[in-house]
Amino acid sequence: MYRIIKPIFFKFDPEKIHHFVVKRLKWAHDSLPLGKTIIRSSFDVNVHGLEREVFGIRFKNPVGLAAGFDKNGEYVEALSSLGFGFIEVGTVTPLPQPGNDKPRMFRLREDEAIINRMGFNNKGVDTMAERLRLLKQKEPGIVVGGNIGKNKNTPNEEAVSDYIKCFDRLFDVVDYFVVNVSSPNTPGLRALQEKEPLMHILNTLQGRNRKNEISRPILLKIAPDLSDEQLDDIIDIVKETGIAGIIATNTTIERHNLVSDQTVAAEAGGLSGKPVRKRSTEVIRYLHSRSGGAFPIIGVGGIHSAEDAIEKMNAGASLVQLYTGFIYEGPGLIKRICKALLKGKDL
């Protein structure tokens, strides 16, 4: 069915059709008679054998939705009914911000990829927190991750205050946190991946984490463009700060071997989809091998098939996330991955 609908979707601007589709999904899920039941019976994968516990959280299956798809936590319940084992919302910032100028999302069809320069467009952490509070009351079983960032106008020297505000506001309504310092679309943000500023942010958040009666797993999302030496620093940082794990990887600024229209391929922003699959897997394998499997890794980047997901897990990922593959392959991809895992094709 999705193969029939996708060419129609792809005739429209990527950002506009994204909002149109998710709004219609939510409407069908929430408002149509038996809408929720029909969607779940068609897509949800709720069977024994897929569950796994990672950083102290029980996941019904290891296939999640990556951050960026639901920036404000508006569609979590409907998206969960498509079969995802967990939903990561955001990136959210303390204050609302519009993001970068449009157009800011581009399809590279021949490469099965997307370039985006959204720029952390979101309605602010207060709006998200209230929405997730209501969701947790209604559907407490959905695992939700909160991906947090800094506002564009916040200087890097003051960035830690933005991460603290998001952490404190979302603490009671998410199951884990992701510190995003790897988006290429906020000026200067990636400088926070350097060891000193990153240690400061993570140690500060961990300090607040330990003061609470319960703690939340904190993960770090990293870029695929890091060198081996920088990845070694990341391993040291995880061990020294005691954070729960890594998400590998975010989008790339590289543009190697693309076959799509070069005018589109040259657009500024982060590249996701099939072209990043190999590098993302290399980063996962390096981190897992070099650290001796010392911490969990969520693998994301170029997963367009069950084989791609299993490749990430064989490289050392405990969980995987979809974004661009979900757009190109449709919701059936979640079930295909889960079925393959049930057949014992994973680790």
Order of alpha helices (4+ residues) and beta strands (2+ residues): alpha-alpha-alpha-beta-beta-beta-alpha-beta-beta-beta-alpha-beta-alpha-beta-alpha-beta-alpha-beta-alpha-beta-alpha-beta-alpha-beta-alpha-alpha
